[in-house]
Amino acid sequence: MATPLTDQEKRKQISIRGIVGVENVAELKKGFNRHLHFTLVKDRNIATPRDYYFALAHTVRDHLVGRWIRTQQFYYEADPKRVYYLSLEFYMGRTLQNTMINLGLQNACDEAIYQLGLDMEELEEMEEDAGLGNGGLGRLAACFLDSLATLGLAAYGYGIRYEYGIFNQKIRDGWQVEEADDWLRHGNPWEKARPEYMLPVHFYGRVEETRDGSKWVDTQVVLAMPYDTPIPGYMNNTVNTMRLWSARAPNDFNLRDFNVGDYIEAVLDRNLAENISRVLYPNDNFFEGKELRLKQEYFVVAATLQDIIRRFKTTKKGVPGRTSFETFPDKVAIQLNDTHPAMAIPELMRIFVDIEKLDWDTAWDLTRRTFAYTNHTILPEALERWPVELLENLLPRHLQIIYEINQHHLDKVAELYPNDMDKLKKMSLIEEDGVKRVNMAHLCIVGSHAVNGVAQIHSNIIKAEVFRDFSDLEPDKFQNKTNGITPRRWLLLCNPGLAELIAEVIGEDYVKDLSQLQKLKDFVDDATFIRDVAKVKQDNKLKFAQYLEKEYRVKINPSSMFDVHVKRIHEYKRQVLNCLHIIAMYNRIRKNPAAPFVPRTVIIGGKAAPGYHMAKMIIKLITTVGDVVNNDPVVGNKLKVVFLENYRVSLAEKVIPATDLSEQISTAGTEASGTGNMKFMLNGALTIGTMDGANVEMAEEAGEENLFIFGMRVDDVTAMDKKGYDAMEYYKKIPELKQVMDQITSGFFCPKNPDLFKDLTNMLFKHDRFKVFADFEDYLEAQAKVSNLYQNPKEWTKMVIKNIAATGKFSSDRTITEYATEVWGVEPTDLKIPPPSEPREFTINECEHAQ
C-alpha cells in the first residue's frame, strides 16, 4: 500500500490554491482600494457588497490583461494553426473564482479580502451566472475553452452575446414560471467591447447573375459588435479569447429610404435589427424553426468567418499579407458544435467563390478540409431541418449554394449506387416530403472532413443507424470523441476539500493530468483516507443543507442519503421514473412505519423549455408529490423531496459535491453522452444509471460492479421497438407500479383536481416513447442495493474512492487532446508563455493586429 506524503513533503508543495506572498496580498489590497475609488467611485462608507465584488473582479482582471495581450502577441508572431470553436451556446457560469484559481491567486485574494474585513463567499455570490446556454451542449463548450487554454492551443470561442440568457426559473404553486435573465443589468467586468472590429452581416435581398458570377444585392445590413472575454489556462500564463457578437443597427438604418418621413419611428425601429442578439432560445434537444433563430445562426457565422479570414490574411510586419487561400486549412480549423452553426459551410463557399473568385472545386476542397462537425443528439425532434422557403427569403444566395453542394454530392452517390433512387432520397440535403426542407446534419456531414459523436455508444449509433448511408460512403470520416469536464471548475473550484485531500496523497499534478487519479487505487483500503473522504462529503452535505435552509427554507436531514437528479427536464431523461420510485418508497413507509428504512433526501432540479407542456407537468408532479411526502407525520425525516429551483452552473457547483447518489437514468440509446454523470463521479457520488451515453464508459473505467447499473440495454430497446412496447403489461404484472399509478390517476396527491395529471398518465400508458414502466422493476431493485450499501459507510466510501480513481478519462483535457491530434492537426503544448513581469519588446502596431 502506498504511503501518503509526509508533513515535510506537504510543506514543500505549493497549495493548489496558489501562494500567499506578503507583497502579493499588499498589491491586491492596493488594487482593490484603487478600483473601489476610481472605477466604482465609492468609499467604504457607502459601498455595497456588489461594489466590493466589482472592485475585486477588476483587480483580478488586471492580472489577466498582461497575459492576455502577451498570448495574442505570441500567436501573432508564431502564426500557429488556429482552432475556432463555433457554438450558439457557451454556458460559462461565474468567472471570478475560476480566474483566481487558473492564475494561482485564490489564496492571496482570500487573504487580502479577509484583511479588508470582507467575506469572500458573500462577494462571490454577487456575481451573476453567464447563462448563455441551455444545458450540456453549452456547458461542454465552456469546459472545452478552459482545456484549450490549459493545453496552450491557439483557440477562439465564437458565439452570441445574448442580452438575456436562459430564463430564471421560479416555482409558484408547484409550477414553473419563467423570468427574464437580465444578467447584464449591473454590467459585466469580464468583457471588453471591440467596436473597432465591428463587421456587417447581410440578410434578405436577391441574387443577380453577372458576367463576374453571382452577386447578392439589395440586402439589409446588421452590424456585429464583438465583445471579448479572456479565457485563462491553468497556471500557464496563456489567455485565449472568447469573442461574442452583439447585433447593432447601422446608423442609417431605416433612414436611407427617402419615403420615411418619420425620423422618430425610424430610430425606434433600430430595435428590430438589434433583436437578433436579444435572447437565447430556451430549447434543449428540440428544433423550433423560427426565422429569428435562423437569423441568429447566420449572424454568428457571417461575422465569425469575416474575422477568421481577416486574421488569416494578416501576417507579421515585414511579411507580405497572404493572398492565396491554398494554405487556409493548414492555418484554420473550425469545429461546429452541433448543426446550429452549419450555415458556415455555404457562407465560406460564398466568400471563396463570389468574393475571392476561387473556382468551385478548389473552394469546396478547402471548405471540407477546414470544417469538422460534432453531433450531439439522435432524437429526431432535435434535428434541424430548415424550410427552403425561409432560406430563400432570408439567405437566397446560400440556398443556391446548398443546392449546388447537393447536386455535386448526389452525382457522386448516383455514380456509386446507380438507379438507387431510395438511396439518393435518403442521402439528399433536401427533404421533399411535404414542406421542402434542408437537413442541416446532412449538410454538415457532406461539408466536413470529420464527424464525431460524443460517447462511444452514441458514435456507434450514428454510424450504424442515424447516418449509416453516409458512414458506408466515407467510413473514415466518422470518429468518437467522448465528452469530458474541466477538473478546474468541477473539482478545485467546487470541492476544495476533496481537491486538497487528493493533493495530499498523490501530489497536485493531477489537476493538469487527471489520469493520475489512478494512484488513488492504492488508498482504497487506507483507513485514514477512507475516513477523510467520508468527512469531506459530510462537510459538503452540511454546507449544502445550510444553504437550502437559508435560500429555500427547507430543512433536511444531513445524515440522510442525498439522492440527486439534476439536468434539463425532458421525457427521455425520465425524471418520471425517479418520481415513481419516490411514491413507492412513500408507500412502503406508510404501509410499515416501524420497518427499517434508509433515510433519503431526493433532490430533483432542472428547467423545462417554456413551450414543453409535458416537461412542465413533470415538474408539477414532483412538487405535488413532494408536498404530500414532506408533510406526512408518518414519514418524519425518513424521506424528503426537494425540487431545486433555478438549477444553473453556480447551483451545480454547490449540489454536486454534496451528492451521495447520482441519477443517470435515460432510456438506453437516448442520452448522447451526459457530462453531469462525470461531475458527480469526480466529486465522490455513486451512480445509479442505465447503459447509456458515457455511463457505459464510466462502468468500463470503474468496473460495472462499482456502479448501480440497471434496465434495458440498447439491444433490448431495439427488440422492444420491433415487437411493440405495451405499458399495460407492466402495470398489470407489477403490484407496486399499479399502486403508484392508481394513486396518480385517482388524484391521491391532488384531491382538489384529480384529473390534473391525466395528460401525463395518458402518455405513460398509451404513447411513452421512453418506456418508463419497462425499467421500473429493475430500477427499484437497483435502488434497494443502493440503500443496502449505504448502511455500510466504510464499504460505500471504498466504492466512492474506486470511482474517483477511475475518472481520469473524463477530463476535457483528454477530449481536447484527441480533437487536436485526430481532427484539427495541432499539438497541445506545455510551453509556458513568459509572465508579464518579465519584460518583452512589442510594438503597438503588432498588438493591434494580434486581436
N, C-alpha and C positions, 0 to 999 in steps of 0.2 A: 504493500500500500504506500502511495506517495506521501511524503510529509509536507505539511503546509510550510510556508515561508516563516523564518524566524522573525522576531520583532526587529532585529537589526536590519534584516533584508527588507522588511516593510518600510523602515525609516528611509532606506536608500531610495525607495520608489517615490516618484512624484505622484501625488494623488491624481486620479483620473479627472478630478475637477479643477486641476491647474495649480500653479504655485501661488503662494501668498507672499509677495515681497513688500517690504515697508514702502519702497518708492512707488511700486505698483499701486498700492492702496491709496497713497497720498495723491498720486496723479489722477486716479479715478474720482476721488472726492473733489479734487480741484475741477475736473471736467464736469462733474455733476453740478456743482455750485455755479459754474460758468454758464451752463445751459439753462439752469433754473432762472438765472438772472437775465442773460442776453437772448436766449431763444424763446423762453416762455414768459419772460418779463414778469416774474413773480418773486416775492421773497418768502421766507419760511413762515411768516405770519398768515399769509393768505393762500399759500399753495395747497392744492387738494391732492389726494392720492394719485389722481390721474396726472397732475402736473409732475409729480415725482416719478411716475412711470415714464413719461415722455423725456424727462431730464436724463434718466438712466438709459433709455433707449438711444438717445442722441449721443450719449457718452460712449456706449458700446459701439454704435455705428461709426464713431470717429476712428475706432481701432480697425474697422473694416476697410475704410476708404483707401489708405495707402496700399494695402494688399490688393485691393480690387483694381486700382489703377495699374499697379505693377503687373498683375496677372494678365490683364488685357494687353499691356505693353509687350509682355513676353510672347503672347500669342502672335502679335503683330510682327515681331522680329523673327520668331522661329517659323511662322507660317505653317503650322501643323494642319492636318486634315481636321475640319470642324464637324462636330456632330450637332444636328438640330433636332430637338425633340418637340414635335408639334402636337399639341393637345388642347382640346376645348376646355379642359379642366385641370387645375392644379390646386389640390386640397391641402393647403400649406399649414393651416392651424396658426399657432402663435410662433413668433420669431425670436423674441428676446432671449429666452433660456437656451434655445438651440444655438444661437450665435455665441453666447458666453461659453458654452461647452466646446464648440468647434474651435474657438480662439484660445481656449485654455484660460479663460478669465473668470470662470464661475466662482472659485474660492475667493479671489481677490475682490470681486464685486460683492459677494456675500459680506465680506469683512468691511468693505467701505460703507455699504448700506447700513450695516449694524452700527458702525461708528457714528453714522449720521443720525442714529436714533430712529431708524425706519425699519419696517418689516418687509423683507424681500418678497415673501409669498403674497402679501397684500398687493405689492406693486405688480407682480407677475399676473395676478388675477384681473388687473385693469385692462390688459391687452385684449382686443377683440380677435377672435379667430379670423384668419383669411379663409372664408368658407367658399372658395371658388371651385367647388366640386361637389358631387353627389355622394360618392362612396369610394369603392375600391379602385376604380379606374383613375380618379383624380388624386387619390392618396398615393397610388403607385407612382404617378408622375412626380409627386413631391419627394418620395423616397429615392427615386432614380436621380433627381437633381442632386441630392445630398451625396449619393455614391459617385456620380460623375465627377463632382468637385473633389471628393476624397481620393479618387483614383487618378487625379491630375489630368483628366481629359478636357480638351478644349471644346466645351459643350455649352449649348444655349437652350433654355426652355422658352418656347414661344406660345403665347395664348392670348386670352382676352381679359382685360381689366374690368370685370363686371362691377358696376356700381352697387348692385345688390347681389349677394351670394346666395347660397342655399338658405331657404327661409328658416326663421326661428320657429320652433315647434312649441306651442303651448298645449297643455291638456286641460280642456274645460269640460266639466261634467263627463269625463271619461273619453271625450272625443278629441282628435287632433284638430287644432286650429293653427293656421299659418299666419306669421307676421313677417313683414319685410325685414331683411337683414341689412340695415343701414351701416355697414361696417366701416365706412369711410367718414362717418359723421364728425369724428374728432381729429381727422387727418391720419395719415399713415407715415410714421417716421422712417420706414424702411425703404420707401420707393423714391426714385429720382425721376421727375418728368424730363423728357428729352425733346422739347418742341423742335429743336434744330434738325431732328431726324424724321419729322412728320412726312407722311407719304400719302399720295392719292390712291383711292380704290374706286373702281368704276362699276356701275350697275346699269341694268336695262339697256336702252339703245338698240342698234340694229347692226347687221353685218353688211358691209359694202364690198363687192368683189372688184378689185382694181388690177391694173397690169402688174402692180407690185405685190399682188397677193391680197389676202383678206384684210379688211380694216374694220375694227369695232368702233362705231361712231355714234354721235348723239347720246352719249352716256350721261348718267347722273354721277357726280363725284362726291364721295365722302372722304374726309381726311382721317388718317390713322395716326394718333399721337402715341409714341412709345413711353412707357414707364418702366424703368429698370429697377430690379430688386437684386441685391447681392446674395450669392449662394456660396457660403464658405465651406471649404473642405475641412475635414477633421485634422487639425494641428499640422497642416502642410503649407500654410500661407497662400493656398490657391483660393481665389474668389471668382467664381463664374457669375454669369448674368442670366436672370430670368427676365425676359422682355415681354410685357403685356401691353396690348394695344387698346386704346380708348378712341371711340368714334367722335369726330368733331365735324361740324358743318363748315364748308368753306365760307369765307366772308361774303361772297356774292350769292350765297345760297338763296334761291327764290327771288333774287333781286335782279338777275340778268334778264328775266322776262319783262320786256318793255310794257306788257299789259298789266303787270302787277302794280297797281297804284297804292296798295295798302302796305306801306313800309312796316308798320307795327305787326300786321299779320305775318309778313314775310319773316321778320325776326323771330316771332313766336314759333314759326314752322321749322326753325332750325332743330327743334326737339325731335322731329321726325327722323332726321339723319342720325342724331346722337342716340336715339333709342337702340341702335344696334348693339352697343355695349352696356345697355342699362341693366339687364338681369340674366342670371343663369337659368336655363331651363331645368326644372327640378325633377326630371325623369331619370330613373336608373333602370337600365335594361328595358327601355321602351322607346320606340320611334314615334315621334309626333311630327308629321310632315308640314310644318308651318313655314311660311315664307320668311318670317323674321329669323328663324333658326338657320335656314339656308343662307341668309344674308350674313349671319354671324360666322358660319363655316367658311364662306368665301372671303369675308373681311379679314380674318386672321391669316388665311392662306396667301392672299394677294399682297398684304403688307409684308409678311414674313419673307416671301420669295424675292421681293424687291430688295429687302435688306440683305438677304443671303447673296444675291448677285452683286450688289454694291460692294460687299465685303470681299467677294471673290475677285472682283476686278481691281480692288485697291491693293497695291503692293507697297513694299518698303520704299522710302525716298531713295531716289537714285536708280531704282529698278523700274523699268517701264511697266505701266499697268497691263494686266492681262487683257488681250484682245481675243484670243482663241478660247473656245469652250471645251477643247479637246480634253483638258485635264480636270474638268468640272467634277466628275465622280471620284477623282483621286483626292480632291480637296474638300468635298462636301458629302456628308451622309445625312439623309433626312429620314427620321423614324416617324411613322404615322401611328398615333395612339388611337387605335380603332379606326373606323371609316369616317369619323367626324371631319378630319382634315383632308379627305380624299380629293377634293377639288384642286388640291395642289398638283395633282398629276396632269389634268388638262391645262391648268394655269402655267405650269413650267413649259409644256409643249407650246402654248400660245406665245410665251415670251421667246422661246427658241425659234419658232417658225415665223411668226408675224413680225416680231420686233428685231430679233438678231439675225433673221433671214437664213437660218440653217435649213438644209433640206430635211424632209420628214424622217427618213430612215436614221440619219445621224442624230437628230433631235430625240427620236424615240429610244435609240440605244443609250444615249446619255441619261435620259429620264429614268429608264428602268434600272440602270446601274446606280442611280442616286437614291431611289426610294426603297424603303422596306416597310412592311405592314404588320402590325400586331393585331390579331383578332382577340376580342375579349368575351365573346358570348356566342352560344349557338341557339339561344332562344329566338324563334322566328320573328316574334313581335319586336325584337330589338334591332333587327337588321334594317339598315337604312335603304329605302327604295324611293327615290325622289320622282314625282310625276314629271314627265317630259314637258308638259305644258308649263309648269312652274319654271323649269330651267330655260325653256325657250323664251320666256318673258324676261327673266331676271339676268340670265347669262347666255345670250344667244350664240356667241362665238364658241363658248365652252361646250355647248350641246353639239355643235358641228364637229368639234374636235373629238368628243366622245364617240360620235357616230363613226368617224374615220378610224379611231382606235379599234372600235368594234369590228369594222369591216376587215381590217388587216388581221385581227385576231381570228375571226370566223373563217377567213380564207385559209388560215393555217390549219384550223380544226378540220375543215372540209377536205383538205389535202390528205390528212391523216385518217379521217373517217369518212370516206366517200359515201354519198347517199344516206348518211345517218342524220336525218332531219331532227330526230329527237335529241341527239347529242348537241346539235347546233342550238336548238331551242334552250336546252338546259345550261349551256355554257355562254350564251349571249349576255352582253352587258345590258341589253334592253329586254325587259319583260313585256310581252304583248297580251297577256291575259287581262281583259277588261281595260282598266286605265293603264296607258303606256307608262312604264317607269324605268329609271336607271338603277340597276343593282350596284350599289357602291362597293360592296365587298368584292364583286367580280372585277370592278374597275381597279381596285387596289391590288388584287392578285395579279392581274394582267400587267399592271404598270409598275410592279416591284420586282426586285431580284431575290427577295427573301420574304417569306411569310411565316409567322410563328404563332402558336398557341401559348398559353401562359401556365400550363402544368402538363405533365406527361400524358395523363389520361385525356385532357382536353385536346392536345395536339394530335393524339391518335384518332379521336372522334372527328376532328376536322379533316384529316387525311382520308379516313376510311368511309366517312359518311357525308358530312356537310359539303365539302369541296372535293369530293372524290374524283370527279372528272378532271379537275384542274391538277390534282396531285398525280393522276395517271399520266397526264400530259408532261408535267415537269416535276418529277418526284424530288429532285434535289433542291427545289425551291422551298420546300416545307420543312420547318425546324420546330424544336421546342425550346422555350426559354422559361423555365419555372420561375414564377414571381418571387420576390424577396422583400424584406423590410429593412429599414436602416436601424442598426443597433444603437446609433447615437440617440435618436429620439425615443426609440422603443425599448431601451434598457437604461442607458446612462441618465437620460433626462427624466424618464417617468418612474424609474425604480432605482434610485441611487443606492439604497441599502443593499439590494441584491448585486448591483454592479460592483460596489466596493468589496463585498464579501467574496465574489468571484475573483477579483483582482488580488485579494489577499492570498488565495490558494494557488492560482495559476499565473499570476502576473497580469499586466494590463495590455499586452499586445493583442489580446483577443478582440479589442474594440475595433481594430482595423483588419483583423483576420479571425472571423468568428468560428472558423473550423477548429480553432484551438480550444473551444469549449469541450471537445472530446476528452481533454485531460481531466475533466470533472468525473469521468467514469471511475477514476482511481479513488474517488472520495465517496462513492455510493454507500459504502459501509462504515464510513468515518463518523463516529457518534457525535463528535463536536460539530462537524459540518452539517450533519442532519439536523441537529438542534438549532444551529444558526439559520439555516434555510427556513425552517419552520417559524422561527422567531421573526424573521423579516416579513414573512407572509402575514403573520398575526398582527404585526405593527401596521402593515399596509391596510389590513381589514379594519382595524380600529380607526385608523385615519379616515378611511372611506365612510365608515359608519357615522363618524362625527360630521363629515361633510353632508351626508344625506339628511342627518337630523337638522343641521343648520339651514340647508338650502330648501329641503322639501318637507321638513318637519315630520319625517318618517323615522320611527325608532326601530332599529333592527338588532338582532342578537349576534354580536360579533363572533361568537363561538359556533354559530351555525355554518353549514356549508354554503358558500356563496356560489350559486349556480347561475351563470351569466350567459345571456343570449343577446348580443348587441350587433346589429347590422341593419341595412335598409329592410323595411317591411315589404315582403314580397311572397306570393304564394309558393314559389319554388324553394324559398329558404325555410319554409314550413314552421314558422312561429306557432301555427295552429297545433302542430304535433306536440310541441312543448306545453301549450295550454291544456291540451287533453291530459297530459301527464300530471299537471298541477291539480286538475279536478280529480283525477284518480287518487292522488296522494291525499287530497282533502277528504274524499270518500272513505279511504282506509282509516284515517284518524277518527272520523266521526263514527265509523262502524265499531271501532275498538279503541277508545281513547286511552286505555291503560297499556296497550301493546307498545313495545319499544319502537321508537321512531327516530331516525337520524335527522335532527333539525336542519331545515334548509331555508335559505332566503333566495327566492328565484327572482332574478333581476333581468327584465327584458327592456330593450331600448332600441329606437331606430325611427326614422322618418318614413312616412308613406308619401308617394307622389300625390300632389293635391287632387288630381283627377282620377286616382286609382281607388274606386269605391270599395273593392274587396279588401284592400290593404287597410283602409280606414276602419272597416268593420272588424278586422282582426285586432286592431288597437283597442277598439271599444270592447271587444270580448275579453281581452286581457285585463283591462281596467275594471270591468264589471265583475269578473271572477275574483280579481284582487280585493274589491270592496267586500265581497261576501266572506272570503277566506280570512282577511285581516281583521274582521270584526266579529268572528265567531269565537266566543269564550272557550268552547271545547278545544279549539285548536291551540290557543295560547301562543307561545313563541316557538312552537314546533315548525310552523310553516308560515312564511310571509311572502307576499307577491308585490314587487315594486316595478312600476313602469317608469323607466328612466327618461325624463323629459328632455327634449332637445339634445339628443346624442350627437356628438361632434368630436373633432380631433382632441380638443382640450379636455373633454369629459372621458374620452377613451384613455387618455394618459392617467386619469385617476382610477377608473374602474378596473382596467386590465391588471395592474399589479396586485389588486385586492381579490382577484378571482381564484376560486378553487377549481371549478368545473367550467370548461368552455364548450358551448353548444354549437356544433357544426353539422347540421342535420338535414341538409338539402337532399332532394331525391338524386340518387346516383346518376351522373351524366348531365346535370344542370348547372352546377357551380363551376365556372371555368377554372378557377384556382382558389379564390379566397385568400386574404392576407391577414385578416383578423385572427384566423386559426394559428398563424405563425407567431403573432404578437403574444397571444395567450401562452403558447408553448414556451417562448423565451422568458416569460415572466412567472413561470412556476405554477401554471394551471395544468390540470389534466384534461384531455379531450374526450368528449363523447361525440361520435360522428359516424357518418356513412363513408363508404369508399368512394368519395367524390373529390374532384379538384385536387388541391395539394395535400388533403388529408391522406391520400394514398401514399404520397412520398414521405409524409411525416411518419406514417406507420412503418414504412420501409426503413427509415433512418433510426427510429427509436425501438423498433420491434413491435409487431402488431399487438403483442401481449401487454404492451405498456400504454396502449390507448384503449378506450372502450368503443370498439367498432361494432356496428350493428347494421341490420337492414339489407335490402336488396343491393346486389352489385349491378353494374351496367348491363350485363348479360341478362340478369333476371328481369330488369325493367324492359329490355327489348323483347324478351319472351312474353312478358305480360301484355305489352302493346299488341303483339301478334294475336294472342288469344282473347284479349279484352280484359279490362280491369272491372271487376264487379264489387263495388263498395259494400253492397248489401250482404254479400257472402261473409265479410269480416264482422259486420255489425251483428249478424245472427250467431256467429261462431264464438265471439269473444264477449263474455258477460260484462266484463269491466268496461269495455268500449261501448256496449249497448247502454249501460247505466249512464255513462258520461254524456253520450249523445242525446239520450232521452231527457237529461236534465237541461241541456242547452235548448233543445227543441220545445220543451214544455214551459219554459220561462222560469225555471227554478232560480236562476241568477238575476232575473229582472221580471218579477211577478207583475209589475205595473204595465209592462209592454212585452208580453210573452212571445210575440212574433218578431221581436227586434232582430234576431239573428237568422231569420228564415232564408235570406239570400246566401248566407254562409253555409248553413246546414244543407241547403239545396245543392250548393256547389259540391260539398263533401260527398253527398250521396249520389249525385247524378253526373257531374262532369268535372271531377277532380283530376286534372292533368298530372298532378304530382303525387297521387296515390298515398295519401296520408295514412289511411287505415291499414294499408298493406304492410307498413313498417311499425305499426302501433305496438304489437305484442313484443317484437324483438327489442324495441326501444325501451319498453318497461322492464324487460329482463336486464338489459344493459344498465339501466338506472338502478336496479336492485344491487347489481355488482358494485356500482359506484358507492352507494350508501354503505355497503358491506366493508369495502376497503377504507372508507373514511373513518370508520370506527377504530382503525388501527393506524394512528398518526405516524408511527415510525415507518411502516410499510408504504403508506401513502407518500410520505416525503421522499423515500428512496425512489419511488416511481417518478416523482417530480424531478429529482436530480438526473435520472436516466433521460428524461425528456429534454431538460435544459442542455445536457451534454450532447444531444442529437440535433440541436437547432442550427448548427454551423452552416449547413447547406442553404438555409433560408435567409441569409443576409443578401440585401440588394447589391452589395459589393460583388458577390459571386454572380448574380444575374447580369449585372452591367459588364463584368469582365467577359462573360460569354457573348453578350451582344457586341462588345468592342472587337473581340477577336474573330467571331464567326459571322457577323453581319456587317459591321462598319469598316473593318480593316484598319483598326487603330489599336495601339498597345497602351494599357494602363502604365503609369509611371509613379514611382515613389520619390521622384525628384522634388525637393523642397525649394520653392521659389524663395530667394533671399527676403527676409522681412524688411519692412520699410525703414527700420532703424539702421540698416546697412545702406549707406548712400549709393545711388546709382544715377548715372547721367541719362537723361532723356529729354527730347525736345517737346515743346508744347504741341507742335505740329503732328509729331508721331503719335502723341497721346490721343489727339482728336481722331486720327484715322483708326486707332485701335478699337474705338467704340463699335 
